[in-house]
Amino acid sequence: MKTSDNSKKKKDKILPWWVELLFVQIGLPDKLLIKILKTKKEVKELIKNDKKLLIKFLFIVATLAYFYPAIKHAKNKLDCEAIAKNYITKNKNPIGINKKEIKMLATNFCYGGEEIYEIENLKN
């Protein structure tokens, strides 16, 4: 009788909602469930054994994710300044303007300034 009681207990266990949905209702293959459960067990063991390594990894990822927008914005500004500087030297008449002033005008242009259009007017 004890064996039948144990088998009833196993049969009466409530399945997790995701198992019920994916494998009972939708009908995904049982091999996939076995792989998922095996992977879940391995991940639990990995977390249990390598907590410090995982915390360091998550800290590095969080730091990179935090600083990425600032780095991208700075790169875009530098690219804009380089393009504006090339535009000034090729299309405008920068005679009498030194390199620092060209860089200043390029920076001003990238921030929405319009002094770049007055270079030719200064010469006249």
PEZIWO-V753700 format. One record per residue. N is the residue number from 1. PHI is phi in whole degrees, -180 to 180 (999 if undefined). OMEGA is omega in whole degrees, 0 to 359 (* if undefined). NEAR is the number of other ideal C-beta (glycine too) atoms within 8 Angstrom. Layout:
# PEZIWO-V753700
n: (N | N)
phi: (PHI | PHI)
omega: (OMEGA | OMEGA)
near: (NEAR | NEAR)
This chain:
# PEZIWO-V753700
n: (1 | 2 | 3 | 4 | 5 | 6 | 7 | 8 | 9 | 10 | 11 | 12 | 13 | 14 | 15 | 16 | 17 | 18 | 19 | 20 | 21 | 22 | 23 | 24 | 25 | 26 | 27 | 28 | 29 | 30 | 31 | 32 | 33 | 34 | 35 | 36 | 37 | 38 | 39 | 40 | 41 | 42 | 43 | 44 | 45 | 46 | 47 | 48 | 49 | 50 | 51 | 52 | 53 | 54 | 55 | 56 | 57 | 58 | 59 | 60 | 61 | 62 | 63 | 64 | 65 | 66 | 67 | 68 | 69 | 70 | 71 | 72 | 73 | 74 | 75 | 76 | 77 | 78 | 79 | 80 | 81 | 82 | 83 | 84 | 85 | 86 | 87 | 88 | 89 | 90 | 91 | 92 | 93 | 94 | 95 | 96 | 97 | 98 | 99 | 100 | 101 | 102 | 103 | 104 | 105 | 106 | 107 | 108 | 109 | 110 | 111 | 112 | 113 | 114 | 115 | 116 | 117 | 118 | 119 | 120 | 121 | 122 | 123 | 124)
phi: (999 | -65 | -66 | -71 | -66 | -65 | -67 | -66 | -64 | -66 | -72 | -85 | -62 | -83 | -77 | -61 | -61 | -71 | -69 | -60 | -69 | -77 | -103 | -96 | -77 | -82 | 93 | -68 | -66 | -67 | -60 | -67 | -62 | -62 | -64 | -63 | -66 | -66 | -65 | -60 | -65 | -65 | -66 | -61 | -66 | -63 | -64 | -65 | -87 | -122 | -65 | -63 | -64 | -66 | -65 | -63 | -62 | -65 | -65 | -65 | -63 | -65 | -64 | -64 | -66 | -71 | -89 | -57 | -61 | -67 | -66 | -65 | -63 | -63 | -64 | -63 | -66 | -64 | -63 | -62 | -64 | -66 | -66 | -65 | -64 | -64 | -63 | -64 | -71 | -87 | -102 | -101 | -106 | -87 | -69 | 90 | -111 | -81 | -64 | -66 | -70 | -64 | -64 | -63 | -66 | -65 | -64 | -61 | -64 | -68 | -92 | 102 | -75 | -120 | -67 | -63 | -79 | -96 | -62 | -69 | -70 | -68 | -75 | -81)
omega: (181 | 180 | 179 | 177 | 179 | 180 | 177 | 179 | 179 | 181 | 183 | 179 | 180 | 179 | 174 | 185 | 183 | 176 | 179 | 183 | 188 | 189 | 179 | 184 | 183 | 176 | 175 | 183 | 182 | 178 | 179 | 177 | 179 | 179 | 180 | 181 | 178 | 179 | 178 | 179 | 180 | 179 | 177 | 179 | 178 | 179 | 180 | 185 | 188 | 182 | 183 | 180 | 179 | 178 | 178 | 180 | 179 | 177 | 179 | 179 | 179 | 179 | 179 | 179 | 180 | 184 | 183 | 179 | 179 | 179 | 180 | 179 | 179 | 179 | 179 | 178 | 179 | 177 | 179 | 180 | 179 | 179 | 179 | 179 | 177 | 178 | 180 | 184 | 182 | 190 | 180 | 181 | 187 | 179 | 180 | 178 | 181 | 186 | 180 | 179 | 176 | 177 | 178 | 179 | 178 | 178 | 179 | 180 | 181 | 178 | 175 | 180 | 182 | 180 | 180 | 182 | 182 | 181 | 180 | 180 | 179 | 183 | 183 | *)
near: (4 | 5 | 6 | 7 | 8 | 8 | 8 | 8 | 8 | 7 | 6 | 6 | 6 | 4 | 7 | 6 | 6 | 6 | 10 | 10 | 9 | 10 | 12 | 9 | 7 | 7 | 5 | 7 | 5 | 6 | 6 | 9 | 12 | 8 | 8 | 8 | 8 | 8 | 8 | 8 | 8 | 8 | 8 | 8 | 8 | 9 | 9 | 6 | 6 | 7 | 8 | 6 | 7 | 10 | 8 | 8 | 8 | 8 | 8 | 8 | 8 | 8 | 8 | 8 | 7 | 6 | 8 | 8 | 6 | 7 | 8 | 8 | 8 | 8 | 8 | 8 | 9 | 8 | 8 | 10 | 12 | 9 | 8 | 14 | 11 | 8 | 10 | 15 | 8 | 6 | 4 | 10 | 6 | 9 | 5 | 4 | 8 | 5 | 5 | 6 | 8 | 13 | 10 | 8 | 15 | 15 | 10 | 10 | 13 | 10 | 6 | 5 | 8 | 7 | 9 | 14 | 7 | 8 | 14 | 9 | 7 | 6 | 8 | 4)
